[in-house]
Amino acid sequence: MANRDTASTNNARLVAFGKLLEKLSLEKGWTAADLAREMQKHAPEGTLIGRHLPSAYMRGANEPTQKNLLYISKVFGMKPEELLPPALAEGECPNFAQATSTLDGRTRIVVDAEVDAETGIKILELVREGLLSPTLKATS
């Protein structure tokens, strides 16, 4: 069961990486071929990066090598672990936190992490306070 859970988590990790890569590329108006060309600029001379690689990454079909991940991170000005968190070891519990801001100034948060009870309670209190706050403002 642990092997299946770890494989499932790692597969989800690659799919999330692919979606992020596709989003970042689309924001720049790039295709997978364009991304490959941009990666090539950060690779040593003589290294060939085919357009099939970014395409496979975007589909979540392949995990990039450390070198390719580094080239991608340089293209987007991010740290490699911001693009693709390290794979989990067997039996390791995933921790995940993400914040996405919207155009109306709100932020959606998604957290799946194991924390001590006191921290968990504080987080829940802050979230509940944030959920109530727009309602209170609207009725004032």
N, CA, C and O atoms as a GROMACS GRO file, in nm:
protein
  560
    1MET      N    1   0.082  -0.119   0.000
    1MET     CA    2   0.000   0.000   0.000
    1MET      C    3   0.086   0.126   0.000
    1MET      O    4   0.054   0.222  -0.069
    2ALA      N    5   0.196   0.126   0.077
    2ALA     CA    6   0.282   0.243   0.085
    2ALA      C    7   0.342   0.274  -0.052
    2ALA      O    8   0.354   0.391  -0.089
    3ASN      N    9   0.381   0.170  -0.127
    3ASN     CA   10   0.438   0.193  -0.260
    3ASN      C   11   0.338   0.260  -0.352
    3ASN      O   12   0.374   0.352  -0.426
    4ARG      N   13   0.211   0.215  -0.348
    4ARG     CA   14   0.108   0.274  -0.431
    4ARG      C   15   0.083   0.418  -0.391
    4ARG      O   16   0.068   0.504  -0.477
    5ASP      N   17   0.078   0.446  -0.260
    5ASP     CA   18   0.057   0.582  -0.211
    5ASP      C   19   0.171   0.674  -0.253
    5ASP      O   20   0.147   0.786  -0.297
    6THR      N   21   0.294   0.626  -0.241
    6THR     CA   22   0.410   0.706  -0.279
    6THR      C   23   0.409   0.731  -0.429
    6THR      O   24   0.434   0.844  -0.473
    7ALA      N   25   0.380   0.629  -0.509
    7ALA     CA   26   0.374   0.644  -0.654
    7ALA      C   27   0.263   0.741  -0.693
    7ALA      O   28   0.282   0.824  -0.781
    8SER      N   29   0.149   0.730  -0.628
    8SER     CA   30   0.037   0.820  -0.657
    8SER      C   31   0.073   0.964  -0.623
    8SER      O   32   0.041   1.056  -0.699
    9THR      N   33   0.138   0.984  -0.509
    9THR     CA   34   0.179   1.119  -0.469
    9THR      C   35   0.281   1.176  -0.566
    9THR      O   36   0.272   1.292  -0.604
   10ASN      N   37   0.378   1.094  -0.607
   10ASN     CA   38   0.478   1.140  -0.702
   10ASN      C   39   0.418   1.168  -0.839
   10ASN      O   40   0.461   1.261  -0.907
   11ASN      N   41   0.319   1.089  -0.880
   11ASN     CA   42   0.250   1.114  -1.006
   11ASN      C   43   0.175   1.246  -0.998
   11ASN      O   44   0.179   1.326  -1.092
   12ALA      N   45   0.106   1.271  -0.887
   12ALA     CA   46   0.034   1.397  -0.869
   12ALA      C   47   0.132   1.514  -0.870
   12ALA      O   48   0.101   1.622  -0.921
   13ARG      N   49   0.249   1.493  -0.816
   13ARG     CA   50   0.355   1.595  -0.812
   13ARG      C   51   0.398   1.630  -0.955
   13ARG      O   52   0.416   1.748  -0.986
   14LEU      N   53   0.413   1.530  -1.041
   14LEU     CA   54   0.452   1.555  -1.180
   14LEU      C   55   0.341   1.623  -1.259
   14LEU      O   56   0.368   1.709  -1.343
   15VAL      N   57   0.218   1.585  -1.231
   15VAL     CA   58   0.104   1.649  -1.298
   15VAL      C   59   0.095   1.796  -1.257
   15VAL      O   60   0.071   1.883  -1.341
   16ALA      N   61   0.113   1.824  -1.127
   16ALA     CA   62   0.110   1.962  -1.078
   16ALA      C   63   0.223   2.043  -1.141
   16ALA      O   64   0.204   2.159  -1.179
   17PHE      N   65   0.340   1.982  -1.152
   17PHE     CA   66   0.455   2.048  -1.216
   17PHE      C   67   0.420   2.081  -1.362
   17PHE      O   68   0.447   2.191  -1.410
   18GLY      N   69   0.361   1.985  -1.431
   18GLY     CA   70   0.324   2.005  -1.571
   18GLY      C   71   0.225   2.119  -1.588
   18GLY      O   72   0.239   2.200  -1.680
   19LYS      N   73   0.126   2.124  -1.501
   19LYS     CA   74   0.027   2.232  -1.510
   19LYS      C   75   0.092   2.368  -1.482
   19LYS      O   76   0.060   2.466  -1.550
   20LEU      N   77   0.181   2.373  -1.384
   20LEU     CA   78   0.251   2.498  -1.354
   20LEU      C   79   0.338   2.540  -1.472
   20LEU      O   80   0.340   2.657  -1.510
   21LEU      N   81   0.409   2.446  -1.529
   21LEU     CA   82   0.496   2.474  -1.643
   21LEU      C   83   0.413   2.526  -1.761
   21LEU      O   84   0.453   2.621  -1.829
   22GLU      N   85   0.300   2.464  -1.785
   22GLU     CA   86   0.212   2.507  -1.894
   22GLU      C   87   0.158   2.647  -1.866
   22GLU      O   88   0.154   2.731  -1.956
   23LYS      N   89   0.118   2.673  -1.743
   23LYS     CA   90   0.066   2.805  -1.705
   23LYS      C   91   0.173   2.913  -1.724
   23LYS      O   92   0.147   3.017  -1.783
   24LEU      N   93   0.293   2.887  -1.673
   24LEU     CA   94   0.402   2.985  -1.686
   24LEU      C   95   0.436   3.010  -1.833
   24LEU      O   96   0.464   3.124  -1.872
   25SER      N   97   0.435   2.905  -1.913
   25SER     CA   98   0.465   2.919  -2.056
   25SER      C   99   0.356   2.998  -2.126
   25SER      O  100   0.385   3.087  -2.207
   26LEU      N  101   0.230   2.967  -2.096
   26LEU     CA  102   0.119   3.038  -2.160
   26LEU      C  103   0.120   3.186  -2.124
   26LEU      O  104   0.086   3.271  -2.207
   27GLU      N  105   0.158   3.217  -2.001
   27GLU     CA  106   0.166   3.357  -1.959
   27GLU      C  107   0.265   3.435  -2.044
   27GLU      O  108   0.251   3.556  -2.062
   28LYS      N  109   0.366   3.366  -2.096
   28LYS     CA  110   0.466   3.429  -2.182
   28LYS      C  111   0.432   3.413  -2.330
   28LYS      O  112   0.503   3.463  -2.417
   29GLY      N  113   0.322   3.342  -2.358
   29GLY     CA  114   0.282   3.318  -2.496
   29GLY      C  115   0.367   3.214  -2.566
   29GLY      O  116   0.380   3.216  -2.688
   30TRP      N  117   0.425   3.122  -2.487
   30TRP     CA  118   0.517   3.022  -2.542
   30TRP      C  119   0.450   2.888  -2.563
   30TRP      O  120   0.358   2.849  -2.490
   31THR      N  121   0.497   2.818  -2.665
   31THR     CA  122   0.464   2.677  -2.685
   31THR      C  123   0.573   2.595  -2.618
   31THR      O  124   0.669   2.650  -2.563
   32ALA      N  125   0.558   2.463  -2.622
   32ALA     CA  126   0.662   2.375  -2.568
   32ALA      C  127   0.793   2.395  -2.645
   32ALA      O  128   0.901   2.391  -2.586
   33ALA      N  129   0.783   2.418  -2.775
   33ALA     CA  130   0.903   2.441  -2.856
   33ALA      C  131   0.973   2.570  -2.814
   33ALA      O  132   1.096   2.577  -2.810
   34ASP      N  133   0.894   2.673  -2.782
   34ASP     CA  134   0.953   2.799  -2.736
   34ASP      C  135   1.025   2.779  -2.603
   34ASP      O  136   1.135   2.830  -2.582
   35LEU      N  137   0.962   2.704  -2.514
   35LEU     CA  138   1.026   2.676  -2.385
   35LEU      C  139   1.156   2.599  -2.405
   35LEU      O  140   1.255   2.628  -2.338
   36ALA      N  141   1.156   2.504  -2.496
   36ALA     CA  142   1.279   2.428  -2.525
   36ALA      C  143   1.390   2.522  -2.572
   36ALA      O  144   1.505   2.508  -2.531
   37ARG      N  145   1.354   2.618  -2.658
   37ARG     CA  146   1.454   2.715  -2.706
   37ARG      C  147   1.507   2.800  -2.591
   37ARG      O  148   1.627   2.829  -2.585
   38GLU      N  149   1.419   2.840  -2.500
   38GLU     CA  150   1.461   2.920  -2.385
   38GLU      C  151   1.550   2.838  -2.291
   38GLU      O  152   1.649   2.890  -2.238
   39MET      N  153   1.517   2.711  -2.271
   39MET     CA  154   1.600   2.622  -2.189
   39MET      C  155   1.738   2.608  -2.251
   39MET      O  156   1.839   2.607  -2.180
   40GLN      N  157   1.740   2.597  -2.383
   40GLN     CA  158   1.866   2.578  -2.457
   40GLN      C  159   1.964   2.691  -2.426
   40GLN      O  160   2.085   2.669  -2.423
   41LYS      N  161   1.912   2.812  -2.404
   41LYS     CA  162   1.998   2.928  -2.376
   41LYS      C  163   2.075   2.912  -2.245
   41LYS      O  164   2.179   2.975  -2.226
   42HIS      N  165   2.024   2.829  -2.156
   42HIS     CA  166   2.088   2.809  -2.025
   42HIS      C  167   2.169   2.680  -2.018
   42HIS      O  168   2.234   2.652  -1.918
   43ALA      N  169   2.164   2.603  -2.124
   43ALA     CA  170   2.235   2.474  -2.128
   43ALA      C  171   2.377   2.495  -2.184
   43ALA      O  172   2.401   2.589  -2.259
   44PRO      N  173   2.469   2.407  -2.145
   44PRO     CA  174   2.605   2.417  -2.200
   44PRO      C  175   2.604   2.399  -2.352
   44PRO      O  176   2.518   2.331  -2.408
   45GLU      N  177   2.700   2.462  -2.417
   45GLU     CA  178   2.711   2.450  -2.562
   45GLU      C  179   2.723   2.302  -2.600
   45GLU      O  180   2.794   2.225  -2.536
   46GLY      N  181   2.652   2.266  -2.704
   46GLY     CA  182   2.654   2.128  -2.750
   46GLY      C  183   2.540   2.045  -2.692
   46GLY      O  184   2.516   1.934  -2.739
   47THR      N  185   2.469   2.096  -2.592
   47THR     CA  186   2.355   2.025  -2.534
   47THR      C  187   2.233   2.055  -2.621
   47THR      O  188   2.207   2.170  -2.654
   48LEU      N  189   2.159   1.953  -2.657
   48LEU     CA  190   2.040   1.970  -2.739
   48LEU      C  191   1.917   1.941  -2.655
   48LEU      O  192   1.906   1.833  -2.596
   49ILE      N  193   1.826   2.035  -2.649
   49ILE     CA  194   1.700   2.016  -2.576
   49ILE      C  195   1.588   2.017  -2.679
   49ILE      O  196   1.557   2.121  -2.738
   50GLY      N  197   1.529   1.901  -2.700
   50GLY     CA  198   1.421   1.889  -2.798
   50GLY      C  199   1.290   1.942  -2.743
   50GLY      O  200   1.268   1.946  -2.622
   51ARG      N  201   1.203   1.982  -2.834
   51ARG     CA  202   1.074   2.036  -2.792
   51ARG      C  203   0.985   1.930  -2.727
   51ARG      O  204   0.889   1.963  -2.658
   52HIS      N  205   1.018   1.803  -2.750
   52HIS     CA  206   0.939   1.696  -2.690
   52HIS      C  207   0.953   1.693  -2.538
   52HIS      O  208   0.861   1.649  -2.468
   53LEU      N  209   1.068   1.740  -2.485
   53LEU     CA  210   1.088   1.736  -2.339
   53LEU      C  211   0.990   1.825  -2.264
   53LEU      O  212   0.919   1.775  -2.176
   54PRO      N  213   0.983   1.956  -2.295
   54PRO     CA  214   0.885   2.038  -2.223
   54PRO      C  215   0.742   1.988  -2.243
   54PRO      O  216   0.659   1.997  -2.152
   55SER      N  217   0.713   1.936  -2.360
   55SER     CA  218   0.579   1.883  -2.387
   55SER      C  219   0.549   1.765  -2.294
   55SER      O  220   0.439   1.756  -2.238
   56ALA      N  221   0.646   1.675  -2.278
   56ALA     CA  222   0.627   1.559  -2.187
   56ALA      C  223   0.614   1.606  -2.043
   56ALA      O  224   0.536   1.550  -1.966
   57TYR      N  225   0.691   1.707  -2.005
   57TYR     CA  226   0.681   1.760  -1.869
   57TYR      C  227   0.543   1.821  -1.846
   57TYR      O  228   0.483   1.801  -1.740
   58MET      N  229   0.493   1.895  -1.944
   58MET     CA  230   0.362   1.959  -1.931
   58MET      C  231   0.250   1.858  -1.918
   58MET      O  232   0.148   1.885  -1.854
   59ARG      N  233   0.267   1.742  -1.979
   59ARG     CA  234   0.166   1.635  -1.969
   59ARG      C  235   0.180   1.556  -1.840
   59ARG      O  236   0.095   1.472  -1.809
   60GLY      N  237   0.287   1.580  -1.766
   60GLY     CA  238   0.311   1.503  -1.644
   60GLY      C  239   0.361   1.364  -1.674
   60GLY      O  240   0.356   1.275  -1.589
   61ALA      N  241   0.411   1.343  -1.797
   61ALA     CA  242   0.454   1.211  -1.841
   61ALA      C  243   0.597   1.179  -1.800
   61ALA      O  244   0.631   1.062  -1.783
   62ASN      N  245   0.681   1.281  -1.784
   62ASN     CA  246   0.822   1.260  -1.750
   62ASN      C  247   0.863   1.353  -1.636
   62ASN      O  248   0.810   1.463  -1.622
   63GLU      N  249   0.957   1.306  -1.557
   63GLU     CA  250   1.018   1.391  -1.456
   63GLU      C  251   1.148   1.446  -1.514
   63GLU      O  252   1.229   1.371  -1.567
   64PRO      N  253   1.168   1.578  -1.503
   64PRO     CA  254   1.291   1.633  -1.560
   64PRO      C  255   1.415   1.590  -1.482
   64PRO      O  256   1.409   1.567  -1.362
   65THR      N  257   1.526   1.581  -1.553
   65THR     CA  258   1.653   1.558  -1.485
   65THR      C  259   1.682   1.683  -1.402
   65THR      O  260   1.621   1.788  -1.423
   66GLN      N  261   1.775   1.672  -1.308
   66GLN     CA  262   1.812   1.788  -1.228
   66GLN      C  263   1.865   1.902  -1.316
   66GLN      O  264   1.836   2.019  -1.291
   67LYS      N  265   1.941   1.867  -1.419
   67LYS     CA  266   1.995   1.970  -1.509
   67LYS      C  267   1.882   2.040  -1.583
   67LYS      O  268   1.881   2.163  -1.592
   68ASN      N  269   1.786   1.963  -1.638
   68ASN     CA  270   1.676   2.026  -1.711
   68ASN      C  271   1.589   2.109  -1.618
   68ASN      O  272   1.541   2.216  -1.657
   69LEU      N  273   1.568   2.061  -1.497
   69LEU     CA  274   1.491   2.140  -1.400
   69LEU      C  275   1.562   2.271  -1.370
   69LEU      O  276   1.498   2.375  -1.355
   70LEU      N  277   1.693   2.267  -1.361
   70LEU     CA  278   1.771   2.389  -1.338
   70LEU      C  279   1.757   2.486  -1.455
   70LEU      O  280   1.742   2.606  -1.434
   71TYR      N  281   1.760   2.435  -1.578
   71TYR     CA  282   1.744   2.522  -1.695
   71TYR      C  283   1.605   2.587  -1.693
   71TYR      O  284   1.590   2.706  -1.719
   72ILE      N  285   1.504   2.507  -1.661
   72ILE     CA  286   1.367   2.560  -1.655
   72ILE      C  287   1.355   2.666  -1.546
   72ILE      O  288   1.294   2.770  -1.567
   73SER      N  289   1.415   2.639  -1.432
   73SER     CA  290   1.406   2.735  -1.321
   73SER      C  291   1.474   2.867  -1.359
   73SER      O  292   1.426   2.974  -1.321
   74LYS      N  293   1.583   2.860  -1.434
   74LYS     CA  294   1.652   2.982  -1.479
   74LYS      C  295   1.565   3.058  -1.579
   74LYS      O  296   1.561   3.182  -1.577
   75VAL      N  297   1.497   2.986  -1.666
   75VAL     CA  298   1.410   3.049  -1.765
   75VAL      C  299   1.302   3.133  -1.695
   75VAL      O  300   1.273   3.244  -1.737
   76PHE      N  301   1.244   3.078  -1.589
   76PHE     CA  302   1.134   3.147  -1.522
   76PHE      C  303   1.178   3.227  -1.399
   76PHE      O  304   1.095   3.289  -1.333
   77GLY      N  305   1.308   3.226  -1.369
   77GLY     CA  306   1.357   3.303  -1.255
   77GLY      C  307   1.306   3.251  -1.122
   77GLY      O  308   1.274   3.329  -1.032
   78MET      N  309   1.297   3.120  -1.110
   78MET     CA  310   1.247   3.055  -0.989
   78MET      C  311   1.350   2.955  -0.939
   78MET      O  312   1.443   2.919  -1.010
   79LYS      N  313   1.332   2.910  -0.815
   79LYS     CA  314   1.414   2.803  -0.762
   79LYS      C  315   1.358   2.670  -0.813
   79LYS      O  316   1.237   2.658  -0.830
   80PRO      N  317   1.444   2.572  -0.837
   80PRO     CA  318   1.395   2.443  -0.886
   80PRO      C  319   1.286   2.382  -0.796
   80PRO      O  320   1.188   2.327  -0.847
   81GLU      N  321   1.303   2.392  -0.664
   81GLU     CA  322   1.204   2.333  -0.573
   81GLU      C  323   1.071   2.408  -0.572
   81GLU      O  324   0.970   2.355  -0.526
   82GLU      N  325   1.069   2.532  -0.623
   82GLU     CA  326   0.942   2.604  -0.638
   82GLU      C  327   0.863   2.548  -0.755
   82GLU      O  328   0.740   2.550  -0.754
   83LEU      N  329   0.932   2.498  -0.853
   83LEU     CA  330   0.868   2.437  -0.970
   83LEU      C  331   0.828   2.293  -0.944
   83LEU      O  332   0.717   2.250  -0.977
   84LEU      N  333   0.920   2.218  -0.884
   84LEU     CA  334   0.898   2.075  -0.862
   84LEU      C  335   0.957   2.034  -0.728
   84LEU      O  336   1.079   2.018  -0.717
   85PRO      N  337   0.873   2.019  -0.626
   85PRO     CA  338   0.925   1.977  -0.496
   85PRO      C  339   0.993   1.840  -0.507
   85PRO      O  340   0.956   1.759  -0.592
   86PRO      N  341   1.091   1.812  -0.421
   86PRO     CA  342   1.159   1.682  -0.424
   86PRO      C  343   1.059   1.567  -0.405
   86PRO      O  344   0.957   1.581  -0.337
   87ALA      N  345   1.092   1.454  -0.466
   87ALA     CA  346   1.007   1.335  -0.453
   87ALA      C  347   1.009   1.286  -0.309
   87ALA      O  348   1.108   1.301  -0.238
   88LEU      N  349   0.898   1.226  -0.267
   88LEU     CA  350   0.888   1.171  -0.133
   88LEU      C  351   0.954   1.034  -0.127
   88LEU      O  352   0.948   0.956  -0.221
   89ALA      N  353   1.017   1.008  -0.015
   89ALA     CA  354   1.069   0.874   0.011
   89ALA      C  355   0.951   0.785   0.052
   89ALA      O  356   0.848   0.836   0.096
   90GLU      N  357   0.967   0.655   0.037
   90GLU     CA  358   0.860   0.563   0.073
   90GLU      C  359   0.820   0.582   0.220
   90GLU      O  360   0.906   0.584   0.308
   91GLY      N  361   0.691   0.594   0.243
   91GLY     CA  362   0.640   0.610   0.379
   91GLY      C  363   0.643   0.754   0.430
   91GLY      O  364   0.590   0.782   0.537
   92GLU      N  365   0.704   0.844   0.355
   92GLU     CA  366   0.711   0.984   0.396
   92GLU      C  367   0.576   1.052   0.372
   92GLU      O  368   0.512   1.028   0.270
   93CYS      N  369   0.535   1.136   0.464
   93CYS     CA  370   0.407   1.206   0.455
   93CYS      C  371   0.425   1.335   0.376
   93CYS      O  372   0.514   1.414   0.408
   94PRO      N  373   0.342   1.358   0.273
   94PRO     CA  374   0.357   1.480   0.195
   94PRO      C  375   0.312   1.603   0.273
   94PRO      O  376   0.213   1.598   0.347
   95ASN      N  377   0.382   1.711   0.257
   95ASN     CA  378   0.341   1.840   0.310
   95ASN      C  379   0.326   1.932   0.191
   95ASN      O  380   0.413   1.937   0.104
   96PHE      N  381   0.216   2.004   0.186
   96PHE     CA  382   0.187   2.087   0.072
   96PHE      C  383   0.120   2.214   0.119
   96PHE      O  384   0.028   2.208   0.201
   97ALA      N  385   0.163   2.326   0.069
   97ALA     CA  386   0.097   2.453   0.096
   97ALA      C  387   0.106   2.539  -0.029
   97ALA      O  388   0.213   2.551  -0.090
   98GLN      N  389  -0.006   2.597  -0.068
   98GLN     CA  390  -0.009   2.679  -0.188
   98GLN      C  391  -0.103   2.795  -0.165
   98GLN      O  392  -0.209   2.779  -0.105
   99ALA      N  393  -0.065   2.912  -0.212
   99ALA     CA  394  -0.152   3.030  -0.206
   99ALA      C  395  -0.164   3.086  -0.348
   99ALA      O  396  -0.064   3.105  -0.417
  100THR      N  397  -0.288   3.112  -0.389
  100THR     CA  398  -0.313   3.167  -0.521
  100THR      C  399  -0.398   3.292  -0.505
  100THR      O  400  -0.510   3.286  -0.455
  101SER      N  401  -0.344   3.405  -0.548
  101SER     CA  402  -0.418   3.532  -0.538
  101SER      C  403  -0.509   3.548  -0.658
  101SER      O  404  -0.478   3.504  -0.769
  102THR      N  405  -0.623   3.611  -0.634
  102THR     CA  406  -0.718   3.637  -0.741
  102THR      C  407  -0.717   3.785  -0.774
  102THR      O  408  -0.658   3.865  -0.701
  103LEU      N  409  -0.781   3.821  -0.883
  103LEU     CA  410  -0.782   3.960  -0.927
  103LEU      C  411  -0.858   4.051  -0.830
  103LEU      O  412  -0.833   4.172  -0.826
  104ASP      N  413  -0.950   3.994  -0.753
  104ASP     CA  414  -1.028   4.078  -0.662
  104ASP      C  415  -0.960   4.098  -0.526
  104ASP      O  416  -1.022   4.145  -0.431
  105GLY      N  417  -0.831   4.060  -0.517
  105GLY     CA  418  -0.755   4.084  -0.394
  105GLY      C  419  -0.769   3.975  -0.289
  105GLY      O  420  -0.719   3.991  -0.177
  106ARG      N  421  -0.836   3.868  -0.321
  106ARG     CA  422  -0.852   3.758  -0.226
  106ARG      C  423  -0.746   3.653  -0.256
  106ARG      O  424  -0.685   3.654  -0.363
  107THR      N  425  -0.724   3.563  -0.163
  107THR     CA  426  -0.625   3.456  -0.182
  107THR      C  427  -0.687   3.324  -0.141
  107THR      O  428  -0.746   3.312  -0.034
  108ARG      N  429  -0.671   3.224  -0.228
  108ARG     CA  430  -0.715   3.088  -0.197
  108ARG      C  431  -0.594   3.014  -0.146
  108ARG      O  432  -0.488   3.016  -0.208
  109ILE      N  433  -0.610   2.948  -0.030
  109ILE     CA  434  -0.499   2.870   0.023
  109ILE      C  435  -0.538   2.723   0.028
  109ILE      O  436  -0.653   2.687   0.055
  110VAL      N  437  -0.440   2.639   0.001
  110VAL     CA  438  -0.456   2.494   0.010
  110VAL      C  439  -0.339   2.443   0.091
  110VAL      O  440  -0.223   2.466   0.056
  111VAL      N  441  -0.369   2.374   0.201
  111VAL     CA  442  -0.263   2.324   0.288
  111VAL      C  443  -0.292   2.179   0.323
  111VAL      O  444  -0.402   2.144   0.365
  112ASP      N  445  -0.192   2.097   0.307
  112ASP     CA  446  -0.198   1.958   0.353
  112ASP      C  447  -0.063   1.932   0.420
  112ASP      O  448   0.034   1.895   0.355
  113ALA      N  449  -0.060   1.953   0.550
  113ALA     CA  450   0.066   1.941   0.622
  113ALA      C  451   0.042   1.890   0.763
  113ALA      O  452  -0.062   1.915   0.823
  114GLU      N  453   0.139   1.818   0.813
  114GLU     CA  454   0.132   1.769   0.950
  114GLU      C  455   0.206   1.869   1.038
  114GLU      O  456   0.327   1.889   1.024
  115VAL      N  457   0.131   1.931   1.131
  115VAL     CA  458   0.188   2.030   1.222
  115VAL      C  459   0.146   1.996   1.364
  115VAL      O  460   0.058   1.912   1.386
  116ASP      N  461   0.209   2.062   1.461
  116ASP     CA  462   0.168   2.036   1.599
  116ASP      C  463   0.029   2.096   1.621
  116ASP      O  464  -0.015   2.182   1.545
  117ALA      N  465  -0.039   2.050   1.725
  117ALA     CA  466  -0.179   2.087   1.751
  117ALA      C  467  -0.196   2.238   1.767
  117ALA      O  468  -0.290   2.295   1.714
  118GLU      N  469  -0.106   2.302   1.840
  118GLU     CA  470  -0.118   2.445   1.864
  118GLU      C  471  -0.112   2.524   1.733
  118GLU      O  472  -0.189   2.617   1.712
  119THR      N  473  -0.020   2.487   1.646
  119THR     CA  474  -0.008   2.554   1.517
  119THR      C  475  -0.133   2.530   1.433
  119THR      O  476  -0.184   2.623   1.370
  120GLY      N  477  -0.183   2.407   1.432
  120GLY     CA  478  -0.304   2.375   1.358
  120GLY      C  479  -0.423   2.458   1.404
  120GLY      O  480  -0.501   2.506   1.321
  121ILE      N  481  -0.439   2.474   1.534
  121ILE     CA  482  -0.550   2.552   1.588
  121ILE      C  483  -0.536   2.699   1.547
  121ILE      O  484  -0.635   2.763   1.510
  122LYS      N  485  -0.414   2.753   1.554
  122LYS     CA  486  -0.392   2.892   1.514
  122LYS      C  487  -0.428   2.913   1.367
  122LYS      O  488  -0.489   3.013   1.330
  123ILE      N  489  -0.388   2.818   1.284
  123ILE     CA  490  -0.417   2.829   1.141
  123ILE      C  491  -0.568   2.828   1.118
  123ILE      O  492  -0.621   2.910   1.043
  124LEU      N  493  -0.637   2.735   1.183
  124LEU     CA  494  -0.783   2.728   1.168
  124LEU      C  495  -0.850   2.856   1.215
  124LEU      O  496  -0.944   2.904   1.151
  125GLU      N  497  -0.803   2.912   1.326
  125GLU     CA  498  -0.861   3.038   1.376
  125GLU      C  499  -0.843   3.150   1.274
  125GLU      O  500  -0.937   3.226   1.248
  126LEU      N  501  -0.724   3.160   1.215
  126LEU     CA  502  -0.699   3.263   1.115
  126LEU      C  503  -0.788   3.244   0.991
  126LEU      O  504  -0.841   3.342   0.937
  127VAL      N  505  -0.803   3.120   0.947
  127VAL     CA  506  -0.887   3.092   0.830
  127VAL      C  507  -1.032   3.126   0.861
  127VAL      O  508  -1.098   3.192   0.780
  128ARG      N  509  -1.082   3.084   0.976
  128ARG     CA  510  -1.221   3.114   1.012
  128ARG      C  511  -1.244   3.264   1.023
  128ARG      O  512  -1.347   3.315   0.982
  129GLU      N  513  -1.146   3.333   1.080
  129GLU     CA  514  -1.155   3.478   1.091
  129GLU      C  515  -1.162   3.542   0.952
  129GLU      O  516  -1.240   3.635   0.929
  130GLY      N  517  -1.082   3.491   0.860
  130GLY     CA  518  -1.082   3.541   0.722
  130GLY      C  519  -1.211   3.510   0.649
  130GLY      O  520  -1.255   3.589   0.565
  131LEU      N  521  -1.273   3.397   0.681
  131LEU     CA  522  -1.400   3.361   0.618
  131LEU      C  523  -1.512   3.451   0.667
  131LEU      O  524  -1.602   3.484   0.590
  132LEU      N  525  -1.507   3.490   0.792
  132LEU     CA  526  -1.610   3.574   0.850
  132LEU      C  527  -1.593   3.721   0.815
  132LEU      O  528  -1.691   3.795   0.804
  133SER      N  529  -1.472   3.762   0.798
  133SER     CA  530  -1.443   3.904   0.781
  133SER      C  531  -1.516   3.970   0.662
  133SER      O  532  -1.568   4.080   0.681
  134PRO      N  533  -1.523   3.912   0.542
  134PRO     CA  534  -1.597   3.977   0.433
  134PRO      C  535  -1.747   3.990   0.466
  134PRO      O  536  -1.811   4.088   0.428
  135THR      N  537  -1.802   3.890   0.536
  135THR     CA  538  -1.942   3.894   0.574
  135THR      C  539  -1.967   4.009   0.671
  135THR      O  540  -2.066   4.082   0.658
  136LEU      N  541  -1.877   4.025   0.767
  136LEU     CA  542  -1.891   4.133   0.864
  136LEU      C  543  -1.881   4.268   0.797
  136LEU      O  544  -1.956   4.360   0.832
  137LYS      N  545  -1.790   4.283   0.701
  137LYS     CA  546  -1.772   4.410   0.630
  137LYS      C  547  -1.896   4.442   0.546
  137LYS      O  548  -1.937   4.557   0.536
  138ALA      N  549  -1.953   4.339   0.486
  138ALA     CA  550  -2.070   4.359   0.399
  138ALA      C  551  -2.192   4.402   0.479
  138ALA      O  552  -2.277   4.475   0.426
  139THR      N  553  -2.204   4.358   0.605
  139THR     CA  554  -2.323   4.391   0.684
  139THR      C  555  -2.303   4.518   0.767
  139THR      O  556  -2.398   4.566   0.827
  140SER      N  557  -2.182   4.572   0.771
  140SER     CA  558  -2.156   4.693   0.851
  140SER      C  559  -2.204   4.817   0.782
  140SER      O  560  -2.190   4.927   0.835
   0.00000   0.00000   0.00000
